Amino acid sequence: MPALQVFGPPELWPAEDLVAFSDGLDADLAVAAYRSGVFPMPLERSFFGARMAWWSPVRRGVLEPADLRVTRSLRQSAKKYRVTVNQAFADVLAGCADPRRPGGWIDRDIRAVYTELHQAGIAISVETWTRDGVLAGGLYGVSLGGLFAGESMFHRADIGRDASKVALLRLVTDWLLPGGHPRLIDAQWRTDHLARLGVVEIGRRDYLDRLGPLLDAPRPEWPAPGQQR
């Protein structure tokens, strides 16, 4: 188990996904939360008046990198794009935070904190570009040891068919599978869309039991922000 439990012993957490509220969010608290099996996501309104909610799903959506489901059509789509890492974090974050997207939750505070985490080399972006150099989609997440905590994905519907899936494919094949180290993608919640990619559910206790060894594993050697691979 992680040594630091900023939210108290998991045995005392409520038997529901939402485990805590706070008035704010900063980079150090976010990292401590991930290391404790918790992640931040704001609520539009809270009975308690708090601005930030902290979650540890009772049924956690996870993806074993080796279990990523790659269809023939996805392999074909991958040939249409160029993929980079940490080249356009701000643009990926903006695409994920587009207010026109249903269920959007990435607010100004989230953007500020994850930008700080990116500058520290902790938050990672994967970008998918068209052949003429237009950002078509991507994803970002938090990298701690062998854990990649996926935060959000996006694609441009007009030019980016499968662009976010291609970003995930390359994240797995280029960065998470090589080396044979313990690796896991935290997808937070399983959805039908994510299930088609191989995401399954495990119990909270199972996730927390796996977290310690994952955090002790070496991280992938990500390119520095803005450094071409």
C-alpha positions, 0 to 999 in steps of 0.5 A: 500500500502507498505510505501516504494516505491523505484521505485516511485509511481506505477501510474508513472510506464510504462505500461509494465512489465519492470519498471526500470534498475540499475547498481547493486543489493544488499539484502536491495534493493531486499527486498525493491523492493519486498515490492514495488511489484517489483522483479529483473531479469537481462537482458543479454543485455540492451540498457542502459548498466545497469546490473539489470532489475526490473519488475512488470508485468502488468498481474501478475501470482499468486497462491492462496494457496487454489487453488493449483491443486493437481492431483492424480498422484501428490499425488502418486509422493509425497509419493516417496519423503522426503521434507525439508525446508531450509536444502540445499538452496545452492544446490537448488539454484545451481539446479535452476541456472544450465546453461544447463536449457533454459532461465537461468537467475540466475547469480553470483550476483543473487546467492550472494544476495539470499544467503545473504537473505537466511542467514537472514531468508528471502529467503526460500528453499524447498527440495525434496529428494529421499528415498536414500537421493539424492536431486531430486528437489526443489524451492526457494523464498522470504518470507515477511509477508503472501507473498511468492515470488516464484523465481525458481523451478527445478527437476532432470529429471533422478530421480526427476519426479514431484519433484518440484511440490511436493516441491510446494505441501508441501510448500502450505499444510505445511506452507502457508495454516495452521493458516488461515492468508492471504497468496499468492504465487507470480509466477511473470508470468503465464505460461501454466505449472504454469496454470495447477497448479492453477496460474492465472493472476491479474492486476498490480493494483490488485496485489499492492492493495493486497500487503499491507495486505499481508506484514502486515500478520504474516510470517510462522515460517520457520526453521532456515537455516540448522535446521532440522524440 
